[in-house]
Amino acid sequence: MTRSRLIIAALLVCSVFSLARADVPVASELTAGVQAYQEQRWTEAMGHFLQVLSQDPANKEAHTYMDLLAQELDSQRRRVSHDDRLAILASATQVLDTNRMNSAPVQQALRDTNAVEADRERQQRHAQCTMAQTEAQLGHLSAANDLVLQVITQTPNDGEAQRLLSDLQSQIRQALDTRKDLPVPERQALEGFYAYGQADFASAAAAWDQAHTVLNQTLSPAEAAHQAALLHFDSYEKIAQVHLEEARQAQKARDLFNEGRAAYDQEDFNKSLENFRQVALINPDYAQLGNYLVQSEVAVERQRTKDLTDEKRQQATDAFTRGVASLEKGKYADAQAAFQIVLAIDPSHPQAREYMQQIDTQKNSQVDPVAAQQHYEAGVIAYVGGDSDEAVREWHIAHRLDPDNPKISEAVHKVERELVFSKELP
């Protein structure tokens, strides 16, 4: 869509709007247009900029935004066209395959369409960087950061966006150091963006939290939320919080692992096992965890069953395995009988006693998220310890108790794929 066609279409759509606002000052119209543009209310933004141009035909900022709108609307049009073409080609491929006809030409058309779309996405990323440069030149540094970070989120290795982000970091630092007239919320927003660009997520989150505090103290809740949206940091504040939580969890895992290893060296195996299990739930891939977890389990089990003969110990192990397998299949009577054998041999067996309690719960309720979480965690610990079969059994039970839990479903599918692959190896 050319710029002239865009303006004609916009005039048709927005003529009533423009006439109705003929008495509004240019500065107010321009501010409203920028806000509408940054909130992606394209038609409304066009109405404001057209009103500016009707009163001030040479207004450079309004012309700049009209050019940006033309690029955005053209990109949207091409994206819709691409989606429609893909749907048609996919349907054609299905028909040809169903009728056992040659679908090679359609497959080639699909590849060509995807290549065109990949090129369009590259052009869109470049256009977005151009928009960011324009916003920065107009002094809208928060909006510019938002546009560049969107590109980097989509394509982290985009060279143009990375260079532009570096330039924006310098501009933000300069604005913070030299501009004493910045309103506090805008200053805090820019402080946050600068820290975020440096991967200092703690400082970024703190600055943005301060911006929210100031806005909430001076404005109504609705207006505070609106002004925060205009500063463009809300989504990145959430990302920063995620990074902070990940860092906290990583530190917690390190502390637990170190404490567990110290307890293991002192032969306090119950404490070491508890610590290593907690680490497994935080980070199943923690280095050296599997070895320490298995050795702690063996040591605890050896201490607990030291008065049992090897024969009795094996009988209890076999009965427990049968019980878990029956529980996995929903055969509660068989599972209960097996766990009773385990407890008759080994009255202090913690898992058998726990499963006996869960069987009573499961008989009355097929959906039990609490019990499902317990089985999920038991599966994680088994998986970290290298017992994939046990992990599958536990996760199958968890899945049956909470079938809509995506975390459990993903765990089941992951370990089942691994088991299939391992059994295909010679």
C-alpha positions as CSV (number, residue, x, y, z in Angstrom):
1,M,0.0,0.0,0.0
2,T,1.5,3.3,-1.1
3,R,1.4,6.3,1.3
4,S,-1.0,8.2,-1.0
5,R,-3.4,5.2,-1.0
6,L,-3.1,5.0,2.8
7,I,-4.0,8.7,3.2
8,I,-7.0,8.4,0.9
9,A,-8.3,5.3,2.8
10,A,-7.7,7.0,6.1
11,L,-9.5,10.1,5.0
12,L,-12.5,8.0,4.1
13,V,-12.5,6.2,7.4
14,C,-11.7,9.1,9.6
15,S,-13.4,12.0,7.9
16,V,-16.2,12.3,10.5
17,F,-13.6,12.0,13.3
18,S,-11.5,14.7,11.8
19,L,-14.3,17.2,11.2
20,A,-15.6,16.6,14.7
21,R,-12.2,17.6,16.2
22,A,-11.4,20.6,14.0
23,D,-11.1,22.8,17.1
24,V,-8.6,20.7,19.0
25,P,-5.0,22.2,19.1
26,V,-2.3,20.6,17.0
27,A,-0.2,19.7,20.0
28,S,-3.0,17.9,21.7
29,E,-3.9,16.0,18.5
30,L,-0.2,15.1,18.0
31,T,0.1,13.8,21.6
32,A,-3.1,11.8,21.2
33,G,-1.9,10.3,17.9
34,V,1.4,9.2,19.3
35,Q,-0.3,7.5,22.2
36,A,-2.8,5.8,19.9
37,Y,0.1,4.7,17.6
38,Q,2.2,3.3,20.5
39,E,-0.9,1.4,21.8
40,Q,-1.4,0.0,18.2
41,R,-4.8,1.7,17.7
42,W,-3.9,2.4,14.1
43,T,-7.2,3.8,12.8
44,E,-7.5,6.2,15.7
45,A,-3.8,7.3,15.3
46,M,-4.4,8.0,11.6
47,G,-7.4,10.2,12.5
48,H,-5.3,12.3,14.9
49,F,-2.4,12.7,12.5
50,L,-4.7,13.6,9.6
51,Q,-6.2,16.3,11.8
52,V,-2.7,17.6,12.6
53,L,-1.9,17.7,8.9
54,S,-5.1,19.4,8.0
55,Q,-4.1,22.3,10.3
56,D,-0.3,22.1,9.8
57,P,0.5,20.4,6.5
58,A,4.3,20.7,7.0
59,N,4.2,19.0,10.5
60,K,7.3,16.7,10.3
61,E,6.3,14.4,13.2
62,A,2.9,13.7,11.8
63,H,4.4,12.9,8.4
64,T,6.9,10.5,10.0
65,Y,4.1,8.7,11.9
66,M,2.0,8.4,8.7
67,D,5.0,6.8,7.0
68,L,5.3,4.3,9.9
69,L,1.6,3.6,9.8
70,A,1.9,2.9,6.0
71,Q,4.6,0.3,6.7
72,E,2.7,-1.3,9.5
73,L,-0.6,-1.6,7.6
74,D,1.2,-3.0,4.5
75,S,3.0,-5.6,6.7
76,Q,-0.4,-6.6,8.2
77,R,-1.9,-6.9,4.8
78,R,0.9,-9.2,3.6
79,R,0.8,-11.3,6.7
80,V,-2.9,-11.9,6.2
81,S,-2.3,-12.8,2.6
82,H,0.4,-15.2,3.6
83,D,-1.8,-17.0,6.1
84,D,-4.6,-17.3,3.6
85,R,-2.3,-18.7,1.0
86,L,-0.8,-21.2,3.4
87,A,-4.3,-22.4,4.4
88,I,-5.3,-22.9,0.7
89,L,-2.0,-24.8,-0.1
90,A,-2.4,-27.0,3.0
91,S,-5.9,-27.9,2.0
92,A,-4.8,-28.6,-1.6
93,T,-1.9,-30.9,-0.3
94,Q,-4.4,-32.8,1.9
95,V,-6.8,-33.4,-1.0
96,L,-3.9,-34.5,-3.3
97,D,-2.5,-36.9,-0.7
98,T,-5.9,-38.3,0.1
99,N,-6.5,-39.0,-3.6
100,R,-2.9,-40.3,-4.1
101,M,-2.1,-37.6,-6.6
102,N,1.2,-35.8,-7.1
103,S,1.5,-33.1,-4.5
104,A,5.1,-32.1,-5.3
105,P,4.1,-28.8,-7.1
106,V,1.9,-27.8,-4.1
107,Q,4.7,-28.7,-1.7
108,Q,7.1,-26.5,-3.8
109,A,4.6,-23.7,-3.6
110,L,4.5,-24.1,0.1
111,R,8.2,-23.8,0.3
112,D,8.2,-20.7,-1.9
113,T,5.5,-19.2,0.2
114,N,7.4,-19.8,3.4
115,A,10.6,-18.4,1.8
116,V,8.6,-15.2,0.9
117,E,7.3,-15.1,4.5
118,A,10.8,-15.4,5.9
119,D,11.9,-12.5,3.7
120,R,8.8,-10.5,4.8
121,E,9.7,-11.2,8.5
122,R,13.3,-9.9,7.8
123,Q,11.8,-6.8,6.2
124,Q,9.4,-6.4,9.2
125,R,12.3,-6.6,11.7
126,H,14.2,-4.0,9.7
127,A,11.1,-1.8,9.6
128,Q,10.6,-2.2,13.3
129,C,14.2,-1.1,13.9
130,T,13.6,1.9,11.6
131,M,10.5,2.8,13.7
132,A,12.7,2.5,16.8
133,Q,15.2,4.9,15.4
134,T,12.4,7.3,14.6
135,E,11.0,7.1,18.1
136,A,14.4,7.6,19.5
137,Q,15.0,10.7,17.4
138,L,11.6,12.1,18.6
139,G,12.8,11.6,22.2
140,H,10.5,8.5,22.9
141,L,13.3,6.3,24.3
142,S,11.0,3.9,26.1
143,A,9.0,3.3,23.0
144,A,12.2,2.8,21.0
145,N,13.5,0.3,23.5
146,D,10.2,-1.6,23.4
147,L,10.4,-1.9,19.6
148,V,14.0,-3.1,19.6
149,L,13.5,-5.6,22.4
150,Q,10.5,-7.1,20.5
151,V,12.8,-7.8,17.6
152,I,15.5,-9.3,19.8
153,T,12.9,-11.5,21.6
154,Q,11.8,-12.8,18.3
155,T,15.3,-13.1,16.8
156,P,18.1,-12.8,19.4
157,N,20.9,-12.7,16.9
158,D,19.5,-9.9,14.7
159,G,22.6,-7.7,14.2
160,E,20.7,-4.5,13.4
161,A,18.6,-4.7,16.5
162,Q,21.6,-5.5,18.7
163,R,23.5,-2.5,17.4
164,L,20.5,-0.3,17.8
165,L,20.0,-1.5,21.4
166,S,23.6,-0.6,22.1
167,D,23.0,2.9,20.7
168,L,19.8,3.3,22.7
169,Q,21.7,2.3,25.9
170,S,24.0,5.2,25.3
171,Q,21.2,7.6,24.5
172,I,19.3,6.5,27.7
173,R,22.4,7.0,29.8
174,Q,23.0,10.4,28.4
175,A,19.3,11.4,29.0
176,L,19.5,10.2,32.6
177,D,22.8,12.1,33.2
178,T,21.9,15.4,31.5
179,R,18.1,15.8,31.6
180,K,17.0,17.2,34.9
181,D,13.4,17.8,33.7
182,L,12.4,14.2,33.3
183,P,9.3,13.3,35.2
184,V,10.0,10.7,37.9
185,P,8.0,7.9,36.3
186,E,9.8,8.4,33.0
187,R,13.2,8.6,34.7
188,Q,12.5,5.4,36.6
189,A,11.3,3.7,33.4
190,L,14.5,4.6,31.6
191,E,16.6,3.6,34.6
192,G,14.9,0.2,34.3
193,F,15.4,-0.1,30.6
194,Y,19.1,0.8,31.0
195,A,19.6,-1.8,33.7
196,Y,17.6,-4.4,31.7
197,G,19.9,-3.8,28.7
198,Q,22.8,-4.6,31.0
199,A,21.1,-7.8,32.2
200,D,20.9,-6.2,35.7
201,F,17.4,-7.6,36.3
202,A,17.3,-6.7,40.0
203,S,18.0,-3.0,39.3
204,A,15.5,-3.0,36.4
205,A,12.7,-4.5,38.5
206,A,13.4,-2.1,41.4
207,A,13.3,0.9,39.1
208,W,10.1,-0.2,37.4
209,D,8.5,-0.9,40.8
210,Q,9.4,2.6,41.9
211,A,7.7,3.9,38.7
212,H,4.6,2.1,39.5
213,T,4.7,3.4,43.1
214,V,4.9,7.0,41.9
215,L,2.1,6.6,39.4
216,N,-0.2,4.9,41.9
217,Q,0.5,7.6,44.4
218,T,-0.4,10.5,42.1
219,L,-3.0,9.0,39.7
220,S,-6.2,7.0,39.8
221,P,-5.7,3.2,39.2
222,A,-7.0,3.4,35.6
223,E,-4.9,6.4,34.7
224,A,-1.8,4.9,36.5
225,A,-2.1,1.7,34.4
226,H,-2.6,3.8,31.2
227,Q,0.6,5.9,31.9
228,A,2.6,2.8,32.7
229,A,1.5,1.3,29.4
230,L,2.8,4.4,27.6
231,L,6.1,3.9,29.3
232,H,6.3,0.4,27.7
233,F,8.0,-1.5,30.6
234,D,5.2,-3.7,32.0
235,S,6.0,-6.8,29.9
236,Y,9.8,-6.5,30.6
237,E,9.2,-6.1,34.3
238,K,7.5,-9.5,34.3
239,I,10.5,-11.0,32.4
240,A,12.9,-9.4,34.9
241,Q,10.9,-10.9,37.8
242,V,11.1,-14.3,36.1
243,H,14.9,-13.9,35.8
244,L,15.1,-12.9,39.4
245,E,13.1,-15.9,40.5
246,E,15.3,-18.2,38.4
247,A,18.3,-16.7,40.1
248,R,16.8,-17.2,43.5
249,Q,16.0,-20.8,42.8
250,A,19.4,-21.5,41.4
251,Q,21.0,-20.1,44.6
252,K,18.6,-22.1,46.7
253,A,19.6,-25.3,44.7
254,R,23.3,-24.5,45.2
255,D,22.8,-24.0,49.0
256,L,20.8,-27.2,49.4
257,F,23.3,-29.2,47.3
258,N,26.2,-28.0,49.3
259,E,24.4,-28.7,52.6
260,G,23.5,-32.1,51.3
261,R,27.0,-32.9,50.3
262,A,28.3,-31.8,53.7
263,A,25.7,-34.0,55.4
264,Y,26.7,-36.9,53.2
265,D,30.4,-36.5,54.1
266,Q,29.3,-36.7,57.7
267,E,27.2,-39.8,57.0
268,D,24.0,-38.0,57.9
269,F,22.3,-39.7,55.0
270,N,18.7,-38.9,55.9
271,K,19.5,-35.2,55.8
272,S,21.6,-35.5,52.6
273,L,18.8,-37.4,50.9
274,E,16.2,-34.8,51.8
275,N,18.4,-32.0,50.5
276,F,19.2,-33.8,47.3
277,R,15.5,-34.5,46.7
278,Q,14.7,-30.8,47.1
279,V,17.5,-30.0,44.6
280,A,16.0,-32.5,42.1
281,L,12.6,-30.7,42.3
282,I,14.3,-27.4,41.6
283,N,16.7,-28.4,39.0
284,P,16.7,-32.1,37.8
285,D,19.8,-31.4,35.7
286,Y,22.0,-30.2,38.5
287,A,25.6,-31.4,38.1
288,Q,26.6,-34.5,40.1
289,L,23.1,-34.6,41.7
290,G,22.1,-38.1,40.3
291,N,25.1,-39.8,41.8
292,Y,24.7,-38.3,45.2
293,L,21.0,-38.9,45.2
294,V,21.3,-42.6,44.4
295,Q,24.1,-43.1,46.9
296,S,22.1,-41.3,49.7
297,E,19.0,-43.4,48.9
298,V,21.0,-46.6,49.1
299,A,22.6,-45.6,52.4
300,V,19.3,-44.6,53.9
301,E,17.7,-47.8,52.7
302,R,20.5,-49.9,54.1
303,Q,20.3,-48.2,57.5
304,R,16.5,-48.6,57.6
305,T,16.5,-52.3,56.6
306,K,19.6,-53.4,58.3
307,D,17.7,-56.0,60.4
308,L,16.1,-57.6,57.4
309,T,17.7,-60.6,55.6
310,D,18.5,-60.2,51.9
311,E,15.6,-62.5,51.1
312,K,13.1,-60.4,53.0
313,R,14.5,-57.2,51.5
314,Q,14.1,-58.6,48.0
315,Q,10.5,-59.8,48.8
316,A,9.6,-56.3,50.0
317,T,11.2,-54.7,46.9
318,D,9.3,-57.1,44.5
319,A,6.0,-56.5,46.3
320,F,6.5,-52.8,46.2
321,T,7.2,-52.9,42.5
322,R,4.0,-54.9,41.9
323,G,2.0,-52.4,44.0
324,V,3.2,-49.4,42.1
325,A,2.5,-51.1,38.7
326,S,-1.0,-52.0,39.9
327,L,-1.6,-48.5,41.1
328,E,-0.5,-47.1,37.8
329,K,-3.2,-49.2,36.1
330,G,-5.8,-48.2,38.6
331,K,-6.0,-51.7,40.1
332,Y,-6.4,-50.5,43.6
333,A,-7.2,-53.8,45.2
334,D,-4.1,-55.5,43.8
335,A,-2.0,-52.4,44.7
336,Q,-3.4,-52.5,48.3
337,A,-2.6,-56.2,48.7
338,A,0.9,-55.7,47.4
339,F,1.6,-52.8,49.7
340,Q,0.2,-54.8,52.7
341,I,2.8,-57.4,51.9
342,V,5.5,-54.7,51.9
343,L,4.4,-53.4,55.3
344,A,4.1,-56.8,56.8
345,I,7.8,-57.4,55.9
346,D,9.0,-53.8,56.5
347,P,6.6,-51.8,58.7
348,S,8.6,-48.7,58.4
349,H,8.6,-48.5,54.6
350,P,7.6,-44.9,54.0
351,Q,6.4,-45.0,50.4
352,A,4.2,-48.1,50.9
353,R,2.5,-46.5,53.8
354,E,2.0,-43.2,51.8
355,Y,0.6,-45.1,48.9
356,M,-1.9,-47.0,51.1
357,Q,-3.2,-43.7,52.2
358,Q,-3.5,-42.4,48.6
359,I,-5.4,-45.5,47.5
360,D,-8.2,-44.6,49.9
361,T,-8.2,-41.1,48.5
362,Q,-8.2,-42.2,44.8
363,K,-11.0,-44.7,45.3
364,N,-13.3,-41.7,46.2
365,S,-11.9,-39.2,43.8
366,Q,-10.4,-39.7,40.3
367,V,-9.0,-36.2,40.2
368,D,-6.6,-35.3,43.1
369,P,-4.1,-32.5,42.2
370,V,-2.4,-32.8,45.6
371,A,-1.7,-36.6,45.3
372,A,-0.8,-36.0,41.6
373,Q,1.9,-33.5,42.7
374,Q,3.3,-36.0,45.1
375,H,3.6,-38.7,42.4
376,Y,5.0,-36.1,40.0
377,E,7.7,-35.2,42.5
378,A,8.4,-38.9,43.2
379,G,8.8,-39.3,39.4
380,V,11.2,-36.4,39.2
381,I,13.4,-37.9,41.9
382,A,13.4,-41.3,40.3
383,Y,14.3,-39.8,36.9
384,V,17.2,-37.9,38.4
385,G,18.3,-41.1,40.1
386,G,18.4,-42.8,36.7
387,D,15.3,-45.0,37.1
388,S,13.3,-44.0,34.1
389,D,10.9,-46.9,34.4
390,E,10.0,-45.9,37.9
391,A,9.6,-42.3,36.7
392,V,7.2,-43.3,34.0
393,R,5.1,-45.3,36.5
394,E,4.9,-42.4,38.9
395,W,4.1,-39.9,36.2
396,H,1.4,-42.1,34.8
397,I,-0.3,-42.2,38.2
398,A,0.1,-38.4,38.5
399,H,-1.4,-38.0,35.0
400,R,-4.4,-40.1,35.8
401,L,-5.0,-38.1,39.0
402,D,-4.6,-34.7,37.3
403,P,-5.0,-35.3,33.5
404,D,-5.2,-31.6,32.7
405,N,-1.8,-30.7,34.3
406,P,0.5,-29.8,31.3
407,K,3.6,-30.2,33.4
408,I,2.8,-33.8,34.2
409,S,1.8,-34.6,30.6
410,E,5.1,-33.1,29.3
411,A,7.1,-35.2,31.8
412,V,5.3,-38.4,30.7
413,H,5.9,-37.7,27.0
414,K,9.6,-36.7,27.6
415,V,10.6,-39.8,29.4
416,E,8.6,-42.2,27.2
417,R,10.4,-40.8,24.1
418,E,13.7,-41.3,25.9
419,L,12.8,-44.9,26.8
420,V,11.8,-45.7,23.2
421,F,15.0,-44.2,21.8
422,S,17.2,-46.1,24.3
423,K,15.5,-49.4,23.4
424,E,16.1,-48.8,19.7
425,L,19.9,-48.6,20.3
426,P,21.9,-51.8,19.8
